[in-house]
Amino acid sequence: MNIKQAKEHIKNSVKLYLKKDAYGEYCIPVMRQRPIFLLGSPGIGKTAIMEQIAQELGIAVVSYSMTHHTRQSALGLPFITHKNYKGLEFDISEYTMSEIIASIYEVMEQSGIEEGILFLDEINCVSETLAPSMLQFLQYKVFGKHKVPEGWVIVTAGNPPEYNKSVREFDVVTMDRMKLVEVEADYGTWKEYALKQGIHNAVTTYLDMKKNDFYRVETNVGGKSYVTARGWEDLSAMMLLCEEESIVVDETLVAQYLHNDKIVREFTAYYELYNKYKKDYKVEEILEGSNSAQVVERARIAKFDERLSLLGMLLDKLESEMKENLEKSDYLTDLMKLLKAIRSSYNPSLDIASMLRVQAENREKIICSMTNAGTLSNEDKRRHRAVIRFLNEQQKVLRLENTVDSAKVFELLKVAFDKETTQLKVENERIQKRLHNLFAFSETAFMDGNEVLVLVTELTVNAYSARFIALYGSEDYHRHNEDLMLHERQNDIMKEIDALEL
């Protein structure tokens, strides 16, 4: 299965393991909660989906790489303790708490979240001294004498032997105590993730054309060459920073992340072309509807690869604006609920500025708690920070006004809120107009080519553009989407007719 399917499978398993009966007991006893073993090639996003699952379920996550652990760090250090058995005294060995188990209790204490995922990566690469203890851990959820707390589901991960010489293949006894989930690299699935994460558009447009370059591990005369999803993501982050600082992205930099000479050369050459297209086509002018006839003509006669790159640049710019707009909308929705709650709980003995300060402090605690639990997404963090910024700014305004008239105070808050709402509406209209300009350019330059279908498809699969269009509409999108659906239905009918062999 691909990583998206694996995520859903693991998420459902965790939900079932944490399901309780009418008496507050877990429906599946801890002893019967088989640890999940996620087996897949390196760098395809195994760790990332654990964080996503925790965020979506509202639970904590603690991650460890088992290659870093010895018997002592995983099981705890031995010490001598004195015991009395039926009048006889003995000195025996006991163990301090495992570093792994201790970290779970620390997260519970810091975050206030009692349930979570213990994610142990590279479980099949444990040291020789630790290997015998793993069977006991997988069956009884115990490191040494210390149990994994109830409410914590164990998910493990590892690489197949062909990717790592340190891998130990588990025997049947061990495998029979786990739920095996095998996952393989899949570009289509990764692209959905890439669009949400803001991966550099040059990476996704290149891989759209050369999907086989997304994930590759080969052995040749010079040794192993490899390109992974993690490599592309890390390269993207570095490229974005280089562009901000006007630093050249060359083969030397690319080769630090992609370990395949041919792909390094081809991607670097493509990136140079990508920047040339960006400069020549003047993306901003196209979206503003002020592009020249020469730009339209160049796009019309261009090769498909060049057209695809241009379309990718246009979409990247517009979809990033949609994402920012939707995040502001979510922030304002959250803020509106908070301001209404403050107004409904107000009484004359309360200082409204102080109430805003308390709410800002509460938001800071939420950020701290969720960060400690490993469940704070970047989007949620930005939303909470935006609310805190508004509350802090309005505190200062109210202090300067120095009024005890609650009606005036709430009117000031309303004016500040309405100002941001108005700005959001203006931005909505601007983005809708730019989306119309994108369709108008595509219809003129590409006419009935596949590029318009690509445009509609990309707007559909991107979570932000799909949501933006659903909220605010787009006549151009709906018109072309209906044509696309009709075309697909005609194809389905033709296949059905062919199957009848008439």
Backbone hydrogen bonds, N-H to C=O, Kabsch-Sander energy under -0.5 kcal/mol:
donor,donor_aa,acceptor,acceptor_aa,energy
6,A,2,N,-2.4
7,K,3,I,-2.1
8,E,4,K,-1.9
9,H,5,Q,-2.3
10,I,6,A,-2.7
11,K,7,K,-2.8
12,N,8,E,-2.4
13,S,9,H,-2.0
14,V,10,I,-2.7
15,K,11,K,-2.3
16,L,12,N,-2.1
17,Y,13,S,-2.6
18,L,14,V,-1.9
19,K,16,L,-1.0
21,D,25,E,-3.0
24,G,21,D,-1.9
27,C,19,K,-2.8
32,R,29,P,-1.8
33,Q,29,P,-0.6
33,Q,30,V,-1.3
34,R,32,R,-1.5
36,I,154,I,-2.0
37,F,179,K,-3.5
38,L,36,I,-0.6
38,L,156,T,-3.1
39,L,37,F,-0.8
39,L,181,V,-2.5
40,G,38,L,-0.6
40,G,158,G,-2.2
41,S,183,V,-0.5
44,I,41,S,-0.7
49,I,45,G,-1.8
50,M,46,K,-1.0
51,E,47,T,-1.5
52,Q,48,A,-1.9
53,I,49,I,-2.6
54,A,50,M,-2.3
55,Q,51,E,-2.3
56,E,52,Q,-2.5
57,L,53,I,-2.1
58,G,54,A,-1.2
59,I,54,A,-1.8
60,A,115,E,-2.4
61,V,373,A,-2.4
62,V,117,I,-2.6
64,Y,119,F,-2.5
66,M,64,Y,-0.6
66,M,121,D,-2.7
68,H,65,S,-1.5
69,H,66,M,-1.5
74,A,70,T,-2.0
75,L,71,R,-2.6
76,G,72,Q,-1.8
79,F,94,E,-2.6
81,T,92,I,-2.8
83,K,90,F,-3.1
85,Y,88,L,-3.4
86,K,84,N,-0.5
88,L,85,Y,-2.2
90,F,83,K,-2.9
92,I,81,T,-2.7
92,I,90,F,-0.5
94,E,79,F,-2.9
96,T,77,L,-2.6
99,E,73,S,-1.9
102,A,98,S,-2.7
103,S,99,E,-1.8
104,I,100,I,-1.2
105,Y,101,I,-1.7
106,E,102,A,-2.1
107,V,103,S,-2.1
108,M,104,I,-2.3
109,E,105,Y,-2.3
110,Q,106,E,-2.7
111,S,107,V,-2.6
112,G,108,M,-1.9
114,E,112,G,-0.5
116,G,151,G,-2.0
117,I,60,A,-2.2
118,L,153,V,-2.9
119,F,62,V,-3.1
119,F,117,I,-0.8
120,L,118,L,-0.7
120,L,155,V,-2.3
121,D,64,Y,-3.2
121,D,119,F,-0.7
123,I,157,A,-2.7
125,C,122,E,-1.7
126,V,123,I,-0.8
127,S,69,H,-0.6
130,L,127,S,-0.7
131,A,127,S,-1.7
133,S,130,L,-1.4
134,M,130,L,-0.7
134,M,131,A,-1.3
135,L,131,A,-0.6
136,Q,132,P,-0.6
137,F,133,S,-1.9
138,L,134,M,-3.0
139,Q,135,L,-1.9
140,Y,136,Q,-2.9
141,K,137,F,-2.4
143,F,146,H,-2.8
144,G,142,V,-0.6
146,H,143,F,-2.2
147,K,145,K,-0.5
148,V,141,K,-2.9
152,W,149,P,-1.3
153,V,116,G,-2.6
153,V,151,G,-0.6
155,V,118,L,-2.5
155,V,153,V,-0.6
156,T,36,I,-4.1
157,A,120,L,-2.0
158,G,38,L,-2.1
163,Y,160,P,-2.0
164,N,160,P,-0.6
164,N,161,P,-0.8
167,V,164,N,-1.4
168,R,124,N,-3.2
169,E,167,V,-0.5
175,M,171,D,-2.6
176,D,172,V,-2.1
177,R,174,T,-1.8
178,M,175,M,-1.7
179,K,35,P,-2.6
180,L,178,M,-0.7
181,V,37,F,-3.0
183,V,39,L,-2.7
184,E,1,M,-2.1
190,W,186,D,-2.1
191,K,187,Y,-2.8
192,E,188,G,-1.2
193,Y,189,T,-1.3
194,A,190,W,-3.0
195,L,191,K,-2.6
196,K,192,E,-1.4
197,Q,193,Y,-2.1
198,G,194,A,-0.9
199,I,194,A,-2.5
203,V,200,H,-1.0
204,T,200,H,-1.5
205,T,201,N,-2.6
206,Y,202,A,-1.6
207,L,203,V,-2.3
208,D,204,T,-2.0
209,M,205,T,-1.1
209,M,206,Y,-0.5
210,K,206,Y,-1.7
213,D,210,K,-1.8
214,F,211,K,-1.7
216,R,227,V,-2.4
218,E,225,S,-3.2
220,N,218,E,-0.5
220,N,223,G,-2.9
223,G,220,N,-1.8
225,S,218,E,-2.8
226,Y,259,H,-1.7
227,V,216,R,-2.6
230,R,43,G,-1.6
232,W,228,T,-1.9
233,E,229,A,-2.2
234,D,230,R,-2.6
235,L,231,G,-2.4
236,S,232,W,-2.4
237,A,233,E,-2.0
238,M,234,D,-1.8
239,M,235,L,-2.6
240,L,236,S,-2.3
241,L,237,A,-1.6
242,C,238,M,-2.5
243,E,239,M,-2.4
244,E,240,L,-1.6
245,E,241,L,-1.8
246,S,243,E,-0.8
247,I,242,C,-3.0
250,D,248,V,-0.8
254,V,250,D,-2.4
255,A,251,E,-2.6
256,Q,253,L,-1.4
257,Y,254,V,-1.8
258,L,254,V,-2.5
259,H,226,Y,-2.0
259,H,257,Y,-0.6
260,N,258,L,-0.9
264,V,260,N,-2.6
265,R,261,D,-2.4
266,E,262,K,-2.4
267,F,263,I,-2.8
268,T,264,V,-2.2
269,A,265,R,-2.2
270,Y,266,E,-2.2
271,Y,267,F,-2.7
272,E,268,T,-1.8
273,L,269,A,-1.9
274,Y,270,Y,-3.0
275,N,271,Y,-2.2
276,K,272,E,-1.7
277,Y,273,L,-3.0
278,K,274,Y,-2.3
279,K,275,N,-1.8
280,D,276,K,-3.0
281,Y,277,Y,-2.9
282,K,278,K,-0.8
283,V,278,K,-0.8
285,E,282,K,-0.8
286,I,282,K,-1.5
287,L,283,V,-2.2
288,E,284,E,-1.7
289,G,285,E,-0.6
289,G,286,I,-0.9
290,S,285,E,-2.5
291,N,285,E,-0.6
296,V,292,S,-1.6
297,E,293,A,-2.4
298,R,294,Q,-2.4
299,A,295,V,-2.2
300,R,296,V,-2.1
301,I,297,E,-1.9
302,A,298,R,-0.8
307,R,303,K,-2.3
308,L,304,F,-2.8
309,S,305,D,-2.0
310,L,306,E,-2.4
311,L,307,R,-2.8
312,G,308,L,-2.3
313,M,309,S,-2.2
314,L,310,L,-2.3
315,L,311,L,-2.6
316,D,312,G,-2.5
317,K,313,M,-2.0
318,L,314,L,-2.2
319,E,315,L,-3.3
320,S,316,D,-1.7
321,E,317,K,-1.3
322,M,318,L,-2.1
323,K,319,E,-2.4
324,E,320,S,-2.1
325,N,321,E,-2.2
326,L,322,M,-2.7
327,E,323,K,-2.2
328,K,324,E,-1.8
329,S,325,N,-2.1
330,D,326,L,-2.5
331,Y,327,E,-2.2
332,L,328,K,-2.5
333,T,329,S,-2.1
334,D,330,D,-2.3
335,L,331,Y,-2.7
336,M,332,L,-2.5
337,K,333,T,-1.8
338,L,334,D,-1.8
339,L,335,L,-2.8
340,K,336,M,-2.3
341,A,337,K,-2.0
342,I,338,L,-2.2
343,R,339,L,-2.2
344,S,340,K,-2.5
345,S,341,A,-1.6
346,Y,343,R,-0.9
350,L,347,N,-2.7
352,I,350,L,-0.6
355,M,351,D,-1.9
356,L,352,I,-2.3
357,R,353,A,-1.9
358,V,354,S,-2.4
359,Q,355,M,-2.2
360,A,356,L,-2.3
361,E,357,R,-2.3
362,N,358,V,-2.4
363,R,359,Q,-2.0
364,E,360,A,-1.8
365,K,361,E,-1.9
366,I,362,N,-2.1
367,I,363,R,-2.4
368,C,364,E,-2.4
369,S,365,K,-2.9
370,M,366,I,-2.8
371,T,367,I,-2.2
372,N,368,C,-2.4
373,A,369,S,-1.6
374,G,370,M,-0.6
374,G,371,T,-0.9
375,T,370,M,-2.5
376,L,370,M,-0.7
377,S,375,T,-0.8
381,K,377,S,-2.2
382,R,378,N,-2.4
383,R,379,E,-2.1
384,H,380,D,-2.7
385,R,381,K,-2.4
386,A,382,R,-2.2
387,V,383,R,-2.1
388,I,384,H,-2.5
389,R,385,R,-2.5
390,F,386,A,-2.2
391,L,387,V,-2.5
392,N,388,I,-2.7
393,E,389,R,-2.5
394,Q,390,F,-2.4
395,Q,391,L,-1.8
396,K,392,N,-1.6
397,V,393,E,-1.8
398,L,394,Q,-2.6
399,R,395,Q,-2.2
400,L,396,K,-2.1
401,E,397,V,-2.3
402,N,398,L,-2.2
406,S,404,V,-0.9
409,V,405,D,-2.2
410,F,406,S,-2.7
411,E,407,A,-1.7
412,L,408,K,-2.1
413,L,409,V,-2.0
414,K,410,F,-2.2
415,V,411,E,-2.4
416,A,412,L,-2.1
417,F,413,L,-2.3
418,D,414,K,-3.2
419,K,415,V,-1.9
420,E,416,A,-1.4
421,T,417,F,-2.1
422,T,418,D,-2.6
423,Q,419,K,-1.9
424,L,420,E,-2.0
425,K,421,T,-2.1
426,V,422,T,-2.3
427,E,423,Q,-2.2
428,N,424,L,-2.5
429,E,425,K,-2.2
430,R,426,V,-2.0
431,I,427,E,-2.5
432,Q,428,N,-2.5
433,K,429,E,-2.0
434,R,430,R,-2.0
435,L,431,I,-2.4
436,H,432,Q,-2.1
437,N,433,K,-2.3
438,L,434,R,-2.0
439,F,435,L,-2.0
440,A,436,H,-2.7
441,F,437,N,-2.6
442,S,438,L,-2.4
443,E,439,F,-2.8
444,T,440,A,-1.8
445,A,441,F,-3.3
446,F,442,S,-2.4
447,M,442,S,-0.7
447,M,443,E,-0.6
449,G,446,F,-2.2
452,V,449,G,-1.0
453,L,449,G,-0.6
454,V,450,N,-2.4
455,L,451,E,-2.5
456,V,452,V,-2.3
457,T,453,L,-2.6
458,E,454,V,-2.9
459,L,455,L,-2.2
460,T,456,V,-1.5
461,V,457,T,-2.4
462,N,458,E,-1.8
466,A,462,N,-2.5
467,R,463,A,-1.6
468,F,464,Y,-2.6
469,I,465,S,-2.6
470,A,466,A,-1.9
471,L,467,R,-2.0
472,Y,468,F,-2.8
473,G,469,I,-2.3
478,H,474,S,-2.3
479,R,475,E,-2.3
480,H,476,D,-2.3
481,N,477,Y,-2.8
482,E,478,H,-2.1
483,D,479,R,-1.6
484,L,480,H,-2.5
485,M,481,N,-2.6
486,L,482,E,-2.4
487,H,483,D,-2.4
488,E,484,L,-2.4
489,R,485,M,-2.3
490,Q,486,L,-2.4
491,N,487,H,-2.0
492,D,488,E,-2.3
493,I,489,R,-2.4
494,M,490,Q,-2.4
495,K,491,N,-2.1
496,E,492,D,-2.2
497,I,493,I,-2.4
498,D,494,M,-2.5
499,A,495,K,-2.1
500,L,496,E,-1.0
500,L,497,I,-0.6
501,E,497,I,-0.6
501,E,498,D,-1.1
502,L,497,I,-0.8
